[in-house]
Amino acid sequence: MHIAGATVLITGVTGGIGGSLAAELSARGADLILTGRRREALEPLAERLGARTILADLADPDDVQRLAAEATGTQILVANAALPSSGDVLDYTPEQIDRALAVNLRAPAMLARLLAPEMVAAARGHICFVGSLSGMAATKSSSMYTATKFGLRGFSLSFRQDLHGTGVGVSIVQPGFVRDLGMFAKTGSPTPGGVRTVSPERVVKGVMRAIERDVAEINVAPLELKFLTKVASQFPGFSERVQRLAKAEPTMGAIVAAQRSSR
């Protein structure tokens, strides 16, 4: 899919990496539609990039429906928005569980469903989900986040097959721990087990590659983290024991505490 000249809808542009994605897509000649909940964060970025804005809360089903209607003509969807959703499930209220599921899974799936028919009719388009390596391997204190990212990965890979032959591609880009920008960087915490991080630029490059080459899945992480994730996905019981031996609980506790207010 050629980015230059395409109309691109990006969700989650005010959360860090989203802004970097918007800047790169703009530099490649995209006609941007930016969406988020906070006008004060959204409009300065849109003015800088010459983009159109649509205020919407992805936790609200009506807002998601309205967003899709107002973003008609979208040729590329970059579903980047997500809540951190860390912490033990027993600490969550029912409302917080609903919000995590709505923002991280329902909203991207619904936007894809609502925007794809126009792309299919034109035989041209791409849908790129920004997931996480948490969509491949389970870790402690991440039940809600992991559940939504597992679901997003499954939806993406299956929806890709549904749209095969239509001219519309579907990809998922799954970063590990990202430094400098994004939900992990905001915690100020070291990584569990001291694993290496990746730069926001690598995530952005992964998204561009996924769109331009129609790659099903791109994992953006150091080689050792990719390997450990593969092992954990195949041998969850073994991975659980290894994680306990690594004694990463204090680090995870710091991350959970830092992200509690974002539920």
C-alpha positions as CSV (number, residue, x, y, z in Angstrom):
1,M,0.0,0.0,0.0
2,H,1.4,3.4,-1.0
3,I,1.3,5.9,1.9
4,A,1.8,9.0,-0.2
5,G,-1.6,10.6,-1.0
6,A,-3.5,8.1,1.2
7,T,-6.0,9.2,3.8
8,V,-4.8,7.8,7.2
9,L,-6.8,7.6,10.4
10,I,-4.5,7.2,13.5
11,T,-5.9,6.5,17.0
12,G,-4.0,7.2,20.1
13,V,-1.9,10.0,18.7
14,T,-1.5,11.9,22.0
15,G,0.0,9.0,23.9
16,G,3.7,9.2,22.8
17,I,4.4,6.8,20.0
18,G,1.3,7.9,18.2
19,G,2.7,11.3,17.7
20,S,5.9,9.8,16.1
21,L,3.7,7.7,13.8
22,A,1.7,10.7,12.8
23,A,4.9,12.7,12.0
24,E,6.4,9.9,9.9
25,L,3.2,9.3,8.0
26,S,2.9,13.1,7.3
27,A,6.5,13.2,6.1
28,R,5.6,10.4,3.7
29,G,2.8,12.4,2.2
30,A,-0.3,11.0,4.0
31,D,-3.5,13.0,4.5
32,L,-3.9,12.6,8.2
33,I,-7.0,12.3,10.4
34,L,-5.9,12.3,14.1
35,T,-8.2,11.2,16.9
36,G,-8.0,11.3,20.7
37,R,-9.9,12.3,23.8
38,R,-8.0,15.4,24.8
39,R,-8.5,18.5,22.6
40,E,-5.6,20.3,24.2
41,A,-3.2,17.6,23.2
42,L,-4.7,16.8,19.9
43,E,-5.0,20.2,18.2
44,P,-1.4,21.4,18.6
45,L,-0.1,18.2,16.9
46,A,-2.7,18.5,14.2
47,E,-1.9,22.1,13.5
48,R,1.8,21.2,13.3
49,L,1.2,18.4,10.8
50,G,-1.7,20.0,8.9
51,A,-4.0,17.2,9.9
52,R,-7.7,17.0,10.5
53,T,-9.0,16.0,14.0
54,I,-11.9,14.1,15.4
55,L,-12.4,14.1,19.2
56,A,-13.6,10.7,20.4
57,D,-13.4,8.5,23.5
58,L,-12.8,4.9,22.3
59,A,-14.3,3.5,25.5
60,D,-17.7,4.9,24.3
61,P,-19.3,2.7,21.7
62,D,-21.3,5.6,20.3
63,D,-18.1,7.7,19.9
64,V,-16.5,4.8,18.0
65,Q,-19.5,4.6,15.6
66,R,-19.4,8.4,15.1
67,L,-15.6,8.4,14.6
68,A,-15.9,5.8,11.8
69,A,-18.7,7.8,10.2
70,E,-16.8,11.1,10.3
71,A,-13.6,9.4,9.0
72,T,-15.3,8.2,5.9
73,G,-12.7,7.9,3.0
74,T,-10.1,6.4,5.3
75,Q,-7.7,4.3,3.2
76,I,-5.3,3.3,6.0
77,L,-6.3,2.7,9.6
78,V,-3.5,2.7,12.2
79,A,-5.1,1.5,15.4
80,N,-2.6,2.5,18.0
81,A,-4.6,3.6,21.0
82,A,-4.4,1.4,24.1
83,L,-4.7,1.6,27.9
84,P,-1.8,0.1,30.0
85,S,-4.2,-2.1,31.9
86,S,-1.6,-3.6,34.2
87,G,-2.3,-4.9,37.7
88,D,-4.0,-7.9,39.2
89,V,-7.6,-8.5,38.1
90,L,-8.8,-8.6,41.7
91,D,-7.8,-5.0,42.0
92,Y,-10.0,-4.0,39.0
93,T,-13.5,-2.7,39.2
94,P,-16.0,-4.0,36.7
95,E,-16.0,-0.6,35.0
96,Q,-12.2,-0.7,34.6
97,I,-12.4,-4.1,33.1
98,D,-15.0,-2.9,30.6
99,R,-12.9,0.1,29.7
100,A,-9.8,-2.0,29.1
101,L,-11.7,-4.4,26.8
102,A,-13.4,-1.5,25.0
103,V,-10.3,0.6,24.3
104,N,-7.8,-2.1,23.6
105,L,-9.9,-4.7,21.8
106,R,-13.5,-3.6,20.9
107,A,-12.6,-0.2,19.5
108,P,-9.9,-1.4,17.0
109,A,-12.0,-4.3,15.9
110,M,-15.1,-2.2,15.4
111,L,-13.2,0.5,13.6
112,A,-11.8,-2.1,11.3
113,R,-15.2,-3.6,10.7
114,L,-16.8,-0.2,10.0
115,L,-14.0,1.2,7.7
116,A,-13.1,-1.9,5.8
117,P,-16.1,-2.1,3.5
118,E,-15.3,1.2,1.8
119,M,-11.7,-0.1,1.3
120,V,-12.9,-3.4,-0.1
121,A,-15.2,-1.6,-2.5
122,A,-12.2,0.4,-3.8
123,A,-10.0,-2.7,-3.8
124,R,-7.3,-0.7,-1.9
125,G,-6.5,-0.1,1.7
126,H,-4.6,-1.3,4.8
127,I,-5.4,-1.8,8.5
128,C,-2.5,-1.9,10.9
129,F,-3.0,-2.7,14.5
130,V,-0.3,-1.8,17.1
131,G,-0.3,-4.6,19.5
132,S,2.4,-5.8,22.0
133,L,4.5,-8.9,22.6
134,S,2.1,-9.3,25.5
135,G,-0.2,-10.7,22.8
136,M,2.1,-13.7,22.6
137,A,3.2,-14.4,26.1
138,A,1.6,-14.1,29.6
139,T,3.2,-12.3,32.5
140,K,2.2,-11.6,36.1
141,S,0.1,-8.5,36.8
142,S,-1.0,-8.1,33.2
143,S,-4.1,-10.2,32.8
144,M,-6.3,-7.5,31.3
145,Y,-3.6,-6.1,29.0
146,T,-2.5,-9.6,27.9
147,A,-6.1,-10.7,27.3
148,T,-6.7,-7.7,25.0
149,K,-3.5,-8.0,23.1
150,F,-3.9,-11.8,22.6
151,G,-7.4,-11.0,21.3
152,L,-6.1,-8.2,19.0
153,R,-3.5,-10.5,17.5
154,G,-6.0,-13.2,16.9
155,F,-8.4,-10.8,15.3
156,S,-5.8,-9.3,13.1
157,L,-4.4,-12.5,11.7
158,S,-7.9,-14.0,11.1
159,F,-9.3,-10.8,9.6
160,R,-6.3,-10.7,7.3
161,Q,-7.4,-14.0,5.9
162,D,-11.0,-12.8,5.6
163,L,-9.8,-9.9,3.4
164,H,-7.4,-11.9,1.3
165,G,-7.9,-11.1,-2.4
166,T,-9.8,-7.9,-1.8
167,G,-6.9,-5.6,-2.2
168,V,-7.0,-4.7,1.5
169,G,-4.2,-5.8,3.8
170,V,-4.1,-6.3,7.5
171,S,-1.1,-6.3,9.8
172,I,-0.2,-6.3,13.4
173,V,3.0,-4.7,14.8
174,Q,4.0,-5.9,18.3
175,P,6.7,-4.0,20.2
176,G,8.4,-5.1,23.4
177,F,9.5,-2.5,25.9
178,V,9.9,0.9,24.2
179,R,12.2,3.6,25.7
180,D,11.7,7.3,25.6
181,L,8.0,7.4,24.6
182,G,4.9,5.4,25.3
183,M,3.2,3.7,28.2
184,F,6.2,1.8,29.5
185,A,8.6,4.8,29.2
186,K,6.2,6.9,31.2
187,T,6.5,4.6,34.2
188,G,10.2,5.5,34.7
189,S,10.8,1.9,35.7
190,P,13.6,-0.4,34.6
191,T,12.6,-3.3,32.5
192,P,11.7,-6.6,34.3
193,G,14.8,-8.9,34.3
194,G,16.9,-6.1,32.7
195,V,15.8,-6.9,29.2
196,R,16.8,-4.5,26.5
197,T,14.4,-1.9,25.1
198,V,13.8,-0.6,21.6
199,S,13.5,3.0,20.3
200,P,10.2,4.5,19.2
201,E,11.8,4.9,15.8
202,R,12.1,1.2,15.4
203,V,8.4,0.8,16.2
204,V,7.5,3.5,13.6
205,K,9.7,1.8,11.0
206,G,7.9,-1.5,11.8
207,V,4.5,0.1,11.2
208,M,5.6,1.7,7.9
209,R,7.0,-1.6,6.7
210,A,3.8,-3.5,7.7
211,I,1.7,-1.0,5.7
212,E,3.9,-0.7,2.6
213,R,4.7,-4.4,2.3
214,D,1.5,-5.9,3.7
215,V,3.4,-8.0,6.3
216,A,1.1,-10.1,8.5
217,E,3.0,-9.6,11.8
218,I,6.1,-7.7,12.8
219,N,7.6,-8.0,16.3
220,V,9.8,-5.1,17.3
221,A,12.1,-6.2,20.1
222,P,15.7,-7.3,20.8
223,L,16.5,-10.8,19.6
224,E,16.7,-12.3,23.1
225,L,13.2,-10.9,24.0
226,K,11.8,-12.3,20.7
227,F,13.3,-15.7,21.6
228,L,12.0,-15.6,25.2
229,T,8.5,-14.6,23.9
230,K,8.4,-17.5,21.5
231,V,9.4,-19.9,24.3
232,A,6.8,-18.5,26.6
233,S,4.1,-18.8,24.0
234,Q,4.9,-22.5,23.4
235,F,5.7,-23.5,27.0
236,P,3.7,-21.3,29.4
237,G,4.2,-23.4,32.5
238,F,8.0,-23.4,32.0
239,S,7.9,-19.6,31.3
240,E,5.9,-19.1,34.5
241,R,8.6,-20.8,36.6
242,V,11.4,-18.9,34.9
243,Q,9.7,-15.6,35.6
244,R,9.4,-16.4,39.2
245,L,13.1,-17.3,39.4
246,A,14.0,-14.0,37.7
247,K,12.4,-12.2,40.7
248,A,10.9,-9.5,38.6
249,E,8.0,-8.9,40.9
250,P,9.3,-5.6,42.5
251,T,9.8,-4.1,39.0
252,M,6.4,-5.2,37.9
253,G,5.0,-3.7,41.1
254,A,6.6,-0.3,40.3
255,I,5.1,-0.5,36.8
256,V,1.6,-1.3,38.0
257,A,1.8,1.5,40.6
258,A,2.8,4.0,37.9
259,Q,0.0,2.9,35.5
260,R,-2.8,2.6,38.1
261,S,-4.3,6.0,37.3
262,S,-4.6,5.1,33.6
263,R,-7.1,2.3,34.0
